[in-house]
Structures are given as structure tokens and as C-alpha cells.
């Protein structure tokens, strides 16, 4: 029973947060004369010694004491005697563990946001580096229209921007101080919750003691944000995996982020990208697990809620592990310019511009779409490019096609005319790059 119910094997990582919260709590108890100044000094000194033991991996964890909170209190009593038992006045493990988790969340969300900002900066650097490169754009994984490679990469910058905005919201909801709620009904001691909140850097308090100990929304929100983020990263990695295959051949990933085959000497497997894609399911699982745990719980605290931590910790570790590596892999990525030039030399990619040309000559878009469709179908049957069909043969599909249309069949020129804001023209992409750079610069102020 002890081994089954104990949370120490995973909540021990909250030790430093627990000590930090306990010191703020003790200072408040002394300021309200709930304990003496001498007792507070003794307790804080003992907690500082325990902090040093934890930081230097010398703390004697004991599973007989169930969780990290009881382990620290037991160790404190060993060090300073009976005054150690006064640490827990005016609080419960329910509001204590909630406090520790809030403190942990605030620290980790800030670090994850830092890694996301680094990834955004890496994407901007790549967009700068490849600002002269065209690639086929795809819909339904079929070649659709030519676009700038920089434009394609910047899509992920804006995805990550939204992820960081959602993460900021999760941080805001984590910035609530639960200590003082007790087990569920508050405490009869004359405590000062605002003092503790100020000491620990919280901007707000939970205004309802039951809510304070029963709330796990902030964890669910973080897991939800993480799931969306992982979906974005998985889409990026899926493209890197495809682009690095022989069938595409657009990019090459550095050897440091790929592996060979145990059997086939020629293989260069994109393992990091595949693992990012695979670990997306792991993060999804943590979110659904937490939603399921909470869905039928009556107020206030229930032991089920101990299940909030392992999925949270695993998601934090997953993000902190992969984000720096993903940035490094992208930094070292190279492109195959001749292969990309070959891929973009496909005038079928310009079909939309031909249809737009006919509209400008007076055709309805539906008629234009139909005419160009017949034009392309004919050329495919003949095994020729659009530019290879002479003017008189083009006339059979629409009279206007007999005119000079060579510029409309040049992917470079097709890209250059898409100057609308957010478009793929080089001039529009450079403006987009500058907007993105300005956003990053503003965040650094």
C-alpha cells in the first residue's frame, strides 16, 4: 500500500519549490506571531541546509514518508528537533502541494518559452539565408504553386508565435497563490496570504479556498498548449523527413542529428525529427490522461489528483529536451539548390496564373479554369510542357492563349507578382521577415 500510494519517486523534483514556499510561509508565521522569531530563524536555517543537501544530491529520501513534503519536514525535525514540527502550522499538504506545483509551473513555462524564442530566431535566420530560393508549394501533397522557401519556413514562425501567446496565458493562470487555503476551508490562524504571495512573486491569490486546492486547470491548460505546440513541431518534422528523402531531395540534415542503419550502410535516418513526431503522441496522452482524471472528481481534494504530476513532468522534460536540439538541427540543415531548381522548373505550377490571365481578358473564372484544365490535360497526354505548345495549338483552348504568355509560365515571375501583404513575392517576404524580427526585438526590451 505504501509503495502504491507514495508520490516521492516523482514529486521529489519539487523539493526546491517546497523549500522556497516553506521559507516564505515561516517568515509569514513569525510576522503574525504564530511562531516566535527564534523558532522561525531555526526553521529557516534548517531548510537552507536541506536546500544545500538537495542541490548537492545528498538528501536522504525515505519512501516510508510518502512524499517530498513529509520527507523535508522529517529531515528538518532531525536537524533542529521539535521546532521543526511547527513548520506546518496554518497549512495543509493540499495547499502546500498546490503551491509547489504553481511555483514549478512558473519556472518551467518561462524556460520553455525561452527555447521557443530560440527556435523562432533560428527559423528567421534560415529564412534570411534562403531568401533567394524557390520551392514548389503543395496542397494535398500535390505540387500547387511556386513559393519562396523563406515564405514556407516563416509559416512555422507564426505558429510558434501563437504557441508562445497560449503559453503566456498558461503562465498567467499559473500565477495564482493557493497557500492559506488549508485542506479546503482556509485556516483559523491570523495569516497574511498577500505577504506570502509577494515573497514568492505571485501577482494574485485564489479567492476561494476550495478552488485553490481542487484546481488543476492550469496544468490542463499547459498540457493543452503543449499538445498544440507538439502538433506544430510534428508537422515541421514531417516536412523535414519528407524533404530529406531521396524522393524529394530538397534538404540534407547534419550527421549529428541523424543515424545510420544497423544493416544498410547507405542509410541516413532522420531520427531526431522522427522522435519529435513520435513524442507528440506522448504529450497528447498526458493531456487526455489529466482530463480523464479530473472529469468526475467532486470537490475538493481527492487522491486521484496525485496523478497530475507524472504527465506534467514528462511533458516538461519532453519539450525541454527536444526544443534546443530542433533549433540546432535546423541551424545545420543544408539545401540542394540544383534539386530545388529542377523541382521548380515545372510550368504546370503556373496554371493558376494562366487562369487569372484569361479572367483579365474577359473570361469568367469558371470558364478560364475549364480552358486551362483542358490545356494542361492535352500537354500531359502529349508528354510536353505548357511552354512547348505553339500559339496556334494553344488557341484551340482559348483565343487569348495565342498571345505572349511566356512570362506567365516562368515560376520566378509568377512568384514576383504576389506582392500582397502576406504573399510569397520576395518583396512581401522581406517585409514579413522584418515584421517578425521587430516582434522578437520588442520582446527583448
Beta strands, then each sheet from edge to edge (+ up, - down):
strand 1: 134-139
strand 2: 142-148
strand 3: 176-177
strand 4: 204-205
strand 5: 251-252
strand 6: 334-335
sheet 1: 1+ 2-
sheet 2: 3+ 4+
sheet 3: 5+ 6-
end
